[in-house]
Amino acid sequence: MKKIKLISSLLVMLLLFVVLTGYTNNDQKGNSTINVTYTLKQGKKIVATKKTTLKKNDKVVTGLKKNWKVKEVKGFITSIDGMKENQKKGIYWTYTINGKKVNKLANQQTLKNKDKVQFTLDKAE
């Protein structure tokens, strides 16, 4: 009788360990992705907005390319979905994250969960 109780107790403990370990691994996997919102503007007009899921520490350009056709030269975005910069007129693509200007190229800047990235095609200031 004691052996049956001991074996039953060990099986319950083993089952609990397996279940709890499984939940821990799922939580860690959940933390490896982030949600980011991208907005495209042409001047003051919003052209498109898309929400996307990326890997933690992905670069700004990764989500941009996941959602639109993008051309870049040496890290500078020159065209998004056919909307091109015009160097002669001083019109370029710039971007902000959470409303703040960023001084890194889109292929260098990492993202965090719930970031809001806005690309604007307009005259450079």
N, C-alpha and C positions, 0 to 999 in steps of 0.2 A: 504494500500500500504506500509506504514511504517513497519507494522508487517511482511509482506512477505520479505522485505529487511532485517529486523533484523533476522528473522528465517534463511534466506539464508546465511547471514553472519556468524551466529553461526554454521550452518552446515558445511560451508567451513572451519572455524577455527577448528572445531572438526575433520574433515577429515584430515587436515594438521597435527594436533597433533597426530592422530593415525598413519599416515604414517611416520612422523619423529620419533616417539617412536619406531616403528617397525625397522627402520634402525639402531637406536642406539642399540637395543637388538641384532641384527644380528652382529654388529661390536664387541660387547662384547663376543659373542659366538665364533667368529673367532679368538679372542685372547687367547682362552683356549686350542688351539692345537699348536704344534710345529712340524717342519720338521727337521729330523736328518738323516745324512748319516753314515752308518756303513760300515767299511771295515775290512775284515779278511785277515791276512797275515800269511804265514808259512815261517819263515826265512825272506828273502827279496822278496818272491814271493806273489803277491796278489792272493788270492784264491776266494774271493767273495766281491761284493759291493752291498749294498741295501739301498734304501732310504725308510724311514718310517715316518709315522705320529703318534705322541704321544701326551699325555696330558701335559700341561705345568707343569713343576717341576717333571716329571717322572724321575725315576732312570735309569742309564745306562743299568742295567740288564733287565729292562722292554722291551726296544727295541731289545736287543739281543735275548731274549726269544721269542719275537714276530716273529722273522725272522728265527731262527735256534733252533735246539734241543740243550739245554744247561744243563750241570751238574755243580753243585757248592757244595762246602763243606765250611760251616761257612762263606759264602760270597765270597770265592775264586773260580774263574772259573776254573774248572778242565778239561772240555771237551766242545767243540763246534762242532756240527755235526760229532761226532765220532773222531775228532782230539783231542787227549788226551795229557795232560802234562806227562812228564817223570821225576819224582823226582830224580831218580838215575843218570840220565844224566844232571840234572839241567835245564831241558827244562820246561818252564812255560808260561802260558798265562799272558800277561801284556797288558795294554791299555793306549792310549793317547786321549786327547780331543783337537782338533784343533792344533795338533802337540806338545802339552805339556804333560809331564808326570803328572800323577795324584796320589796323596798319599792317596786316599780313596778307599774302596772296591766298586765294581760295584753296589752293592745293597745299597750304601750310597750316591753316587755321583749323584746330580741332573743335568738335561740337560737344555739347552736353545735353542731357535730357531736357526736353521742353524748350529748347532754344527756338527763337523765331528769327529766321534769316530772310532779309529783304534785299533783292537785287534791283537796282534802278538804272535804267538807261536814260541819261540826261547829260546836260552840259556840266563839265567839271568845274568845281568851284575853286 
